[in-house]
């Protein structure tokens, strides 16, 4: 009789634990207000031990950004591989909404960067936002822009970005008014329904 051995859970490395703690703290407090001592305390190690993994706070911040940007850029990279249809665009936006619900740290970190700055802000803009501001790709086989001739495409991009990311930063304030956990599965489905309705309305708009 063949015996099965239980998989042993992988213990996160010290570097991963540092990244996790730093990501949470940068999202909570911003770059300037977070110290390496704060990170070390949360991990449960002495501050000098951090330098065995990251040479300084900026290097740690950059590593946090790289991990977040790699994860959050993946859906857009996937979208760009084939001609963009309405349905593929819906799926892309749904993936982004679900990502932000699962990990609100990027949106919170971006909010701090927008208000108080921090290193590598230009890299954030170039990698996360600039691809969305490029001229519209082919939609259902036609080289058209949803806002062709209106000059509104950048504003539409900003509006949808704000709709998605501000939800995870502001929705907790509305917890009592919503009458539910804003990060519950039902709240997520409600947000997706709203985003899909708005996006379909945008598709139907031609600026006439």
Secondary structure as the mmCIF struct_conf table of DSSP 4:
data_model
#
loop_
_struct_conf.conf_type_id
_struct_conf.id
_struct_conf.beg_label_comp_id
_struct_conf.beg_label_asym_id
_struct_conf.beg_label_seq_id
_struct_conf.end_label_comp_id
_struct_conf.end_label_asym_id
_struct_conf.end_label_seq_id
HELX_LH_PP_P HELX_LH_PP_P1 UNK A 5 UNK A 13
HELX_RH_AL_P HELX_RH_AL_P1 UNK A 14 UNK A 29
TURN_TY1_P TURN_TY1_P1 UNK A 31 UNK A 33
HELX_RH_AL_P HELX_RH_AL_P2 UNK A 36 UNK A 43
TURN_TY1_P TURN_TY1_P2 UNK A 44 UNK A 44
BEND BEND1 UNK A 45 UNK A 45
HELX_RH_AL_P HELX_RH_AL_P3 UNK A 47 UNK A 50
TURN_TY1_P TURN_TY1_P3 UNK A 51 UNK A 53
BEND BEND2 UNK A 55 UNK A 56
HELX_RH_AL_P HELX_RH_AL_P4 UNK A 57 UNK A 79
TURN_TY1_P TURN_TY1_P4 UNK A 80 UNK A 81
BEND BEND3 UNK A 82 UNK A 82
STRN STRN1 UNK A 84 UNK A 84
HELX_RH_AL_P HELX_RH_AL_P5 UNK A 86 UNK A 102
TURN_TY1_P TURN_TY1_P5 UNK A 104 UNK A 104
HELX_RH_AL_P HELX_RH_AL_P6 UNK A 105 UNK A 116
TURN_TY1_P TURN_TY1_P6 UNK A 119 UNK A 120
HELX_RH_AL_P HELX_RH_AL_P7 UNK A 121 UNK A 124
HELX_RH_PI_P HELX_RH_PI_P1 UNK A 125 UNK A 129
HELX_RH_3T_P HELX_RH_3T_P1 UNK A 130 UNK A 133
BEND BEND4 UNK A 134 UNK A 134
HELX_LH_PP_P HELX_LH_PP_P2 UNK A 135 UNK A 136
STRN STRN2 UNK A 139 UNK A 139
TURN_TY1_P TURN_TY1_P7 UNK A 140 UNK A 141
STRN STRN3 UNK A 142 UNK A 142
TURN_TY1_P TURN_TY1_P8 UNK A 146 UNK A 151
HELX_RH_AL_P HELX_RH_AL_P8 UNK A 153 UNK A 170
HELX_RH_3T_P HELX_RH_3T_P2 UNK A 171 UNK A 174
HELX_RH_AL_P HELX_RH_AL_P9 UNK A 175 UNK A 178
TURN_TY1_P TURN_TY1_P9 UNK A 179 UNK A 179
BEND BEND5 UNK A 180 UNK A 180
TURN_TY1_P TURN_TY1_P10 UNK A 182 UNK A 183
BEND BEND6 UNK A 184 UNK A 184
HELX_RH_AL_P HELX_RH_AL_P10 UNK A 185 UNK A 204
#
